[in-house]
Amino acid sequence: MGSRAGKVLHSEAVDSGNGAGGQGLTRRRFGAFEVDLSAGELRRNGLKVKLQEQPLQVLALLLERPGEVVSRDELRNRLWAADTFVDFDHSLNAAIKRLRDALGDSAEHPRFVETVARRGYRFLGPVDTGPANGRGVAGRAAVTESAPQSSARFHIWWLVAGGAAVVLVLFGIKLGLLLGQRHPSQLRLSRLTANPADDRVRAAAISRDGRYLAFCDQTGFYLRQIDTGETHPVAVPPGLIAESISWFPDSAHLAVALTGPGQVSGLWELSAFGGSARKVRDDARSPAVSPDGNEIAFITGHKMREQVWLAGADGAQPRKLVGEEGDFFGTLAWSPDGSKIAYTRGRFSYSHGVKGAIELLDVHERPISKQLLQLSSVLSKAGLNGPLAWASDGRLIYTLSEQRPREPDSNLWSVALNREGQTVGTPVRLTSDPGEVFSISTSWNGRRIAYLKGVLQPDVYVAGLERRGGIGEPRRLTLDDRVDLPFDWTPDGREVIFVSDRTGTFSIYKQATNQTVPERLVGGNKEVVQPRLSPDGSQLLYTVYPRSGENSAAIPLMRMPLSGGASQQILEASWISNHQCARAPATECIYSVVGEGELTFFMFDPFKGRGSQFFQIKDDLPQLYNWSLSPDGATLALTKGKWVDEEPRIHLVSLHGAEDKWLVIHGWPGLASLDWAADSNSLWAASVGEEGNALLNIDLQGHARAVWRPRQMIVGWAIPSRDGRYLALHVASSSANAWMLERP
């Protein structure tokens, strides 16, 4: 009588095991999740997710048959004994809803659980049943296609690091495509690495002969024989870690971009089977070895000043191929005959954000590139990242960003190219699983495609400030599987004000530090971001960015009573990059506007509107500045992201006529954000980069002190409560593993 889910779950977990108590098959992984069938637990990035017995049993059955439709009758037979009397439809609907809530999924835009009308449910994406250790060999699963509707999309996330100026969110820019749809022939999907969430794979590439995977994680650089799983380490220079890999055609040597804390990436040649590493050149990343092995194309320069260069395999005779001021480049891919290079290029526009394209360059005949495919763009971690591969059968394999609300996800598509580099036929979707693709590589015959895919999870954390200037252990506040970013606190210091894309567009929420569910303050069908309070704390101020395809020439700055009520426009301007107010009794409020070669600051009143211009910076890259207004309204602090080999500096500009001051921050590679402490006597900042990332407290003499060094996470910024007792932290965790598609 009653539910029998618990007994069935336990018995199947035992029966499916093999060796060592059956742990190999009782754990199943998908995306950032892992379900332990024997323990009856669901975990996300290692953290336990609360899930009741019946939804867990539904998940277990769906995971047994990924990509297949499981009927409602089958679910009923699994969940209830034949002599059980229950409102089956209502109970099953409730179980499915609780399961989707736990996975951060939705019926309208499914990532994992898809409703198949009048039939049942289907699990989307790959499921791994391999061992859970960091370098285990995973099992196989069939790929399920779920192609998005054909559309073109432009979506840009402008986020401001709590009082900082424009920050391209999650540390970079990713190019993506939304093109046509077609189902490919059935492919086999294998998981090549099984690293846990706290040890993501950072770079991976398959050898030209398709036999080996070279990959790197925090423990070292490895070579794995794909068919047997045999793995051995490859020596790299001490203190360096790989960020991108390309194989030579002999499948014995590799061109690898290596970097270390505070170092610019350099290009090295490694032997896969022993021997010393040889440095080829400095300031080079994203290498692509030519089909004959005689040349290497690579990217050099700093963000928004990048160029594509070509050199001999030994680094000799380097020459520039393409790249102008303001350019971003993704990965590079050679044509099978070695005559052309495909690459992704993006360019910043003050009226349209970042736009990009896949382009082709004829390497040896005419130095003129031509556009191949239009791309829309999204902001993401890890820099401008448009992964590409060009298979010997002429297919160009690229990544495509999903539609909202799955925009952080990207998947593999392919399109055939003729000898002239023109597209032939309709693009084909290859994968449909959650997560972002970071790199693609193929075997020479094109039968095996390896790709690195991961999930970035930005969340709001809170921490108490201690009397001696340290902080207590930060704890996670937002528990969903969406992008959550903090910007302010309510005046009483009990609730964090943040933005989240959990409804598909960014909306504004507040959440008490002792609660698990937020309250939405402002929503709609446009991107509502940068929520900050007026000086007296009564008004919520925010900016509204347009949706895809809409004109973004004018950005409105809005206000709404924090207690609730109608929103009203304060002013509008082209590309408002940031706004911030002092705290009562001070009354100063500032907003900044990014233009071509300049960043201009204006005063404003939340009720009266625009005021006068009071400060301006002339710079080729004004969008790279972060700034914050002190709570007492006396000082504007500015810093520029690290794009040159200089120690970071903070410019203190007085609003009351005092002399400007410069702080040089010694011992740190750069500052990713800047926010004043509640007492206006120091600044909170996050150091740039993943290696050596830390939350810093900087006094007004420029002395920086690390108060928190997150392990396996990145801290982006810190927002103090008005009473100075707490910090709201932007913290991002990530997981990534290598996968392989294989044609029969």
N, C-alpha and C positions, 0 to 999 in steps of 0.2 A: 504494500500500500504506500501511497505518497511518492515523493521523488526518489529515484534510484541513481541519480547522477554520480553521487559520491562513490558508490560501490563500483560502477562501471568504469569510472575514471581510474580508480586504483588498480583494478584487475588488468585493464589494458596497458597501464604503465608497466606493470610487472611483466606481462607477456611479451611486450615489444622490446625488452632489454636484450643486451648481449654483452657478456663479459662484465666483470666488475660490478655485478648487481644490475646490469642493464642500463647504466647511465648514458650510454652512447645514443640511444633512441628515445629516452624519456624526456629529453630536452629538445625543443624545437625553437628555432630562431627566425625572426623576420623583422626587417628594418632594425629599429632600436630595441625591439622586444625579444624576450626569451620566456618561454613557458616551460615549467618543470612539471610534467604530468604526474610523476610519482609523488611530489610534494604538494601538488595542487596549487602552484604559485605562478603568478605572472609578474615579470620584472621588466622595467624599462631602464636601459642604461645602468643596470645593476640595482636599481631601486625598486622595492616591492610596490606593486600597484594593487590596490584593493579591488577584488573581483569576486562576486558571489559564486556559489557552486554551480548553478544552472548556466549562467553565461560562460563560465570556464569550460563546462562540458560542451557547449555549443562550439566554442573556439577549438577544442580538441578535435571534434568531428570535422570541422572545416579544414583544419590543418592536415588531417589525414589525406585529403583529396584536393590539394591546391589547384585552382583553375577549373575544377569541375563543379557542376551544380549539385548541391545537396538539397533534397526536397524537404518540404515541411513535414511530410509524413515520416521521413527518416529521422528528423530531429525529434519528433514526438516519440517515436519508438525508443530513441536513445535516452530521453529525459524522463519518461513516465512509463510505469508498468501498465500492462494491458487493462488491469482492473482498477486503474486510477480514474477518478471522476474529477475533472478540472476544466476550467475555461481555457482550452488549449490555445486558441488564437491569441487571446489577450496575454496569457502567460508567456508564450513564445515571443510575441512582439516586445514584451517587457524585457525578456532576457537578451534579445538582440539589441535593444536600446542601451541596456546597461553595459553590454560588451563594447558597443561603439563608443560610449562615454569613456570607458576605461582606455580605449585605444586612441582617443582623440579623433575619432572618425565621424562621418556623417552620411546619412542615406543619400543626400543630394549630390555630394561630391565624395564618393567612397575612395579611400586609400587601401583599405584592407577587406572590408565586408561589403559585397555588392548584392543588392536585391535584384533577383531575376523574376520579373513580373509573372505571377500565377504559377511559378514553379518552385522557387526556394531561394537559396543564397549561395554565393560563390566567394571563395577567398582569392583576392588579387595578389599578385606578386610572388616572388620566390620564397620557399620555406626551406631552411637548412636543418638537417637532422644529424649533422656531424658532431664530433666531440667539441666541448666548450673551451678547451685550452687554447692559449693564444696563438699557437702555430700548428693547430691540428688541420687535418684534411677534411673538408666538408663533403656532404652527400650531394645528390643531384635532385633537381626538380624541373618540371616542365614549365616553360614560359607561357603566361596567359596574356594575350593582347587585349587591350582596352583603349582604343585609339581615341584621342580627343577630337572634338569638332574642328574642322578646318577654319582657322582664323589667324589674323595677325594681331600681335599684342605688344603694347609698350607699357611697362609698369616700372616705376622707379621709386625706391624707398629712400626718402631723404629723412635721416634721423639725426638729431642733434644730441651730442653727448652732454647732457645735463648742464647746460650753460656754455657748452662749447659751440663753436661754429659748425659749419656743415661737416658731417662725417658720413662717408659712404658706408652704409650700415654693414656690420658684420665683416669689416675689414677688406672690402674689395668689391669687384664688379664681375658678374658672370653674364656671358652672352648666351641667349637661348633662341630657339626657333619654334614657331607654330606653323606647320605646313599641312599638306594633305594627308590622307590616310589610306592605308592598304594593309592587309594582313599578310605577313610573310609565311613561307613554309615553316613547319614546326622546327624549332631550334631546341637544343638541350642546354640547360643552364647549370653550371657547377660553381660552387663557392670554393675559391682557391685558398683563402685564408680565413681563419676564424678568430681574429683578435678580439678581445673584450673591449668594452667601451672606454676603459682607462688606458688603452694601448692601441690606438688606431694605426692602421697602415698609412704611411705618409706618401709613399710613391710606389708604383708597381708598373712592370711592363713585361710582355711575353716576348720570348726570343723569336727570331725570324723563322727558325725551323719548327716553332710551336712546341718545343719540348720542355722549355724552362720558363719559370716565372722569377724575375728578380724583383725583390721588394724590400722595403725598409720600414721599421717601426722604431720605437724609442730604445729598444734593446740592441739594435744593430741592423746590418745589411745582410740579406739572405738570398740564396739561390735554391729554388725548389724544383725538383723534377715533377712535372705535372701529373704524369700517369701513375707514378709510384708514391708520391708524397715525400720522397727522400729530400731532406733539407740540410744545407750546411751554410755556415757563415762566410761572408766575403769581407776581406779586410779593407777598411777605409781609413784615411788619416784620422788620428785621434781628435776628438772634439767636434767632428763634422758629421752632418747628417744629410741624407739625400732628399732633395725636393722634386726632382724630375729625372727620368731615366729614358735612354734610347739605346737600342741594341745595334751593333755592327752586323753586317750580313753574314759573318762567319759564326754567329751565335756563340761566340766565345769571349768577345770584348764588348764593353758598354761605355757609352758617353753619359756621364752622370753630372748633374748640377748639385754641388755640395755646398752647404752653408753651415754657419755656426752662430752662437750668440753674438749679436752686434757686428756680424760680418756680411759683406756683400757676397752673393752667390758666385762661385767660380766653377769652371768646366774642367772635369777630370776624365781621364780614361782609366777604366778598371778592367782587370782580367777576371772572368767568372770562375776560373779554375786555378787561381793562385798567381802570385807575382805582385810587384809593387804598383801602387797607384801613380799615375803620371799627370801632373797638372798641365792642362792645355792652354787656358787663359783665364784672366780675372773678369769679373763683371759679365757673366753669361749665365743664362738659365733657359729652361725649356729646349734642350738640344734636340735636333732631328738629324740623324745620320742619313746620308744619301743612299740610294739603293746599291751603288757600287762601292760604298764605304770610303770614298775618297774625299768627301766634303761633309761639313757639319753646318747646318743652319741653326741660329740661336737668337735669343732676344737679349738685348742689353739696354742699359739706361734705367732711369727711375720712373715711377708711375707718372703717367700723363706726359712723359718725355721718352717713351720707349721707341726702339728701332729694331728691325730685323736685319741681322748680318749673316754673311756667309764666309767661311774660312776652310782651309784644308783640314784634313783629319788631324794634323799635328798643330793646328792653330795658325799656320802660316798664311800669308796673303789675305788677311781679312778685308772685307769690303761691305759697305752698307748696301742693302737692297731696298728698303722702304722704311718710312717712319718720319713723322713731322711732330712739331710741338703740339701737345695735347692728345697724342695717340696712346691707346692701350692696345696690347696684343695678347692673344691667347696662345694656344699651342700651334705648332707647325707640322705640316705633313707633306712629304714628297710624293709626286706622281710616280707610278710604277716604272716609267722609263727615265726618271730622273731629270726631266726637262722643266718641271713646274713645281712650285710650292704653294700649297693652300694654307691659309691662316685666317684667324679671326681678328678683326680690328674694330675697335670702338673709338668714338671721339665724343668729347663733352661739348654740349651745346647749351647755352644759357636759356634758350627758349624751349628746348625739347629734351633736356637731360642728356643721357648717354644713348647714342644710337650706334649700331654696329652692323657688320656684314662679314660673310665669308668671302674672301677674295683669292684670286689666283695670280701668281707672279711667274712670268716666263723667265727662268733664271739666267739662261745663257744667251738669249737673242736680244730681247728688248726689255729694258727695265721699267715696264709699264704694267701695273696690276689692273685687273678687271674684276668687277663685282660678279660674284657667282650667285649668292643667296642673300636676301635681306634677313637681318636678325632683329628681334626685339631684345630688350635688355632688362635684367633684374639686378638688384644689389644683393651681394652675398659675401661669404667669407672667402678668403684665400686669393684675393686679387682677381684681375680680369681673367676669366677661365672659360675659354670656348674650346673644349676638347675636340680633337679631330684625328682621324686616321684614314689613310688612302690604301685600300686593298689592291692586290695585284689584278683582280678581276674588274677593276675600274670603279668599284663602289666607294663613294666618299661616306664615311661614317661620322656622325656628328651628334651633338646633344640638343635636346629640345625641352624647354621649360613647360611644365604643365599649366593648365588653366587654374584660375582661382577656385577654391582656396588652397590648391596644391602647388602654388607658385614656387615654394622653396624646392620642390622636387624637379628633377630633370631625368630624361630617359634617352636611350639610343635610337637613332633613326639612320637610314641609309638612302642614298640616291645614286643612280648610275651616272657616270660621266663618260663622254666619248673622248677620243684622242685630243680633241681641241679644248677639252675642259668644259664642254657644255652639258647641261643636265639632260638626261634621257629618261622619260617615263615619270612615274609618280613616286614620291618619297614613301618609304616603308618603315613602319614602326617595328623596332626590334625588342624593346623591353617596356614594361609598364609597372615597375616596382617603385616603392617610395625611396626618397633620398636623393642626393645630388651627385652627379657624375663629375669626378675630378680629372680623370685621364682615360685615354683609350689607346690601345695598341693591338696590332694584328700579327698573326703569322704571315709568312710570305704568300702562301696559297690562299689566304683569306678564310680558311675553314675555322680558325679559332680567333675569337675576339676577346681580349681581356680588358676589363675596365675596373677602375677604382671608384667605389661609390660609398658615400657616407651620409650621416644625418647630423646636422648642426642644431643644437638645442639652446637657444638664447632664453634665459629666464631671469626673473627678479629674485634676488636674495636679500635678506635683511641681516644686519649685525648690530650689536650694541657697542657703543663707544666706551672705552674704559678710561679711568681717571688719568692713567699714566700715558695716554695718547695712543694706546693700541686699540684693537677691536676684538670682540668676542668671536667665536667660531660662526661664520656666516651659515644661515640655513635657508633652504629654498622656500619661497613664498608661493610662486605660481607653479601649479602642478600639472598643467595641461601640456599638450605636445605641439604648441604653437609658438610663434615669436612674441615674446613679452619683454618690454623695455621700459625701465622706470624713468620718470622725469621730475616728480615733485612729491611732497607729502601734504596731507591735510594740515590745517593750522595747529590742531591739537597733537600732531605727531603720532597718531594712532593708525592712520591708513596711508598706504602708498598709492600715488596716482601714476598710472602707467598706460602704455598703448599695447594693443594686442591685435593680431590678425585672425583671431579664432572664428570670426564670422565671414572671413574671406577678404575683407578690407580692414584697414587699421581703424580701430575705434578706441575711445578713451574709457578707462575703468579706474575704480578705486577698490582697494582690498585691505581690510584690517589685518594687522600682523598676527592676530590669533584666529583668523578664519581661513578656510580653504577655498572659498568661492568668492569671486569679485562681483561688484555691482557696476553695470555699464552706466556711464555718464553721458557720453556723446557718441552717436553712431551715424549711419547713413550709407549711401552708396558711393561716397568718395573717401579718400584717405585722410583721416583726421589724426594729426600728429602734434608733437611738441606741446603737450599740456603743461602749463605753468600758472601759478597763482599771481594775482595782483598784489601790490604791497600790503594791503590790509587783509588779504586772504579771502575776500568775499567773492571774487570773480575768478572763473577758470578761463584762461587765455589759451588759444590754440590756433594752429594754421590748418588750412584745408588744401590738399593737393588733388589734382584732377585724376580721374580714372583713365584707363587706356584709351588713346586716340583723341582725347580732349585737349583743347588748347591750354597750355600751361604758362602762358605769358604773364598772367596776373595771379598772385597768390593772396587770398584774403587772410587777414588776421582777425580772429573772432573773440568774442567774450560771451560768457554765460554765467549766471549766478551759480556758485558751487552748491547752493541748497536746492537748485532746480529752477527751471524756467526757460524762456525762449532765448535763443542765441541772437546776437547782433554783431554786425560787422564793425570793427574799429577802423580799419584802413585796408588797402590792398597795395601791393607793389610787386614788381617783377623779381622773382627768385628771392623771397625772404628766406634766408638761411638759418636764422636763429632769432629768438626774442627772449627777454628775461627782465624781471623787475626786482628792485631792491625790496626790503621788508620794512614795514612800518616801525618807527616813525618816518623813515626815509620814503621818498615818493618817486625816485627815478625809475624809468622804464626805457629799455633800449631794444631796437631791432636792427638787423644787418641785412644788406642787400648785396648779392654777388653779381658783378657785371664783368664785362670783358676787361681783364687786367686790373680790377679794382674790387675792394671790399669796403662798402660805405656804411657808416653807423648813424642812426637817427634816434632822437629822443621821441617818445610818444606818451600820450595819456590814455589809459584804458577807456575813458569816457569821452574825451575830446578829440582823440585821433592823433594824426601825424604831427610831430614837432619839427625841430630844426636839425639839420645835419651838424654833427659835432666832431667827427673823426673819419679819416679815410686812409686805407692802405693801398698802395700801388704795388702790384705783384702779378707776375705772369700766371700764377696758380692760386688765385685768392680763395678758391673753394677748399683749400687744404687747411685753412685756419680754424682753430677752436678758440672760443672765448667764453668768459664768464664775468658777470657783474657781481661785485661784492654785496653781501646783504645790507651793509650800511650805506650803499649807494655812492661810495667815494671813489672806487677804483675799478677799471676795466682791465682784466687780465687776458692776454692773448698768447697763443703759441701756434707754431706751424708744424704740421706733421713732418716726420723725418724723411726727407727725399734727397739729402746730400749728406756727406760724411762730416757732419759737424755735431758738436754737443748741443742738446736741446736748450732753447732759451725761452724765457717768459717775459713778455713786455707788459709792464704795469703802467697804465695810462690814467692819470688823475682826471676826474670829472669836475674837480673844484679848483683847477689852476695850479696845482703843485707840479714839481718837476717829474718827468717820466723816469722810470727805473727799469733796468734790465737785470734779470736773474739768469745766470748760467748754471745749468743743472749738470754737475759732474757725475760721471760714473754710470750713466744710463744712456741707452742708445737713442731714445726718443720718447715723446709723450703722445699718447693716443687720445687723451681727453684732459679736460681741465674744469674743476668746479671749486668754488670757494667753500671753506668751512663755515659753519653757522656763525662763528664769532668774528669773521672777516680777518682773522690773524694768520691764516695759513690756507693752503690749497690742497685739494685732493686731485691726484692724477694717476693714470694707468700708463705704465711703460709699454712701448710698442713691441709687437712681435710675440710669438708663442714661446720661444726660448727666453727665459729670464723675465717673463711677464710678472708684474707685481703691482699692487696698489700702494701708491706713495703718498706720504704727507710731506708737503714742502713748505718750509717757513718763509718769511718775507726777506730772508737773506740768501735764499736759494739752496739751503741745506735740505736734501731729500732723504727721507727715512722710509724704508719698506715696512709696512704694517701687516701685509698679507701677501703670501706667495702661493697662489692656488696650485694644487696638484692636478694635472690632467684637465684643467679648465683654463679659460681665459677671462680675466676681469676686464671689462670695457670702461666703466666709469662708476662714480659713487656720488649719490645725492644725499646730503645731510638733512635730517628733520630740522624744523625751525628752532626747537629747543636744544639742538646739538647732542641729543642722546642716542640717535640711531643713524645708520646709513642704509640707503637702498642701493643695491649693487646690480649692475648689469653683468651677468656671468654666463658664459657660453661653454657648453660641453659638446663633445663630438665623438662619433664613432665612424670607422671606415674600414672596409675590407675589399679584397680583390675578388672579382667574379669572372667567369668565362662563358661565353656563348659558343656553341660548337654546332656546325652543320654535319649531318650524317655523312 
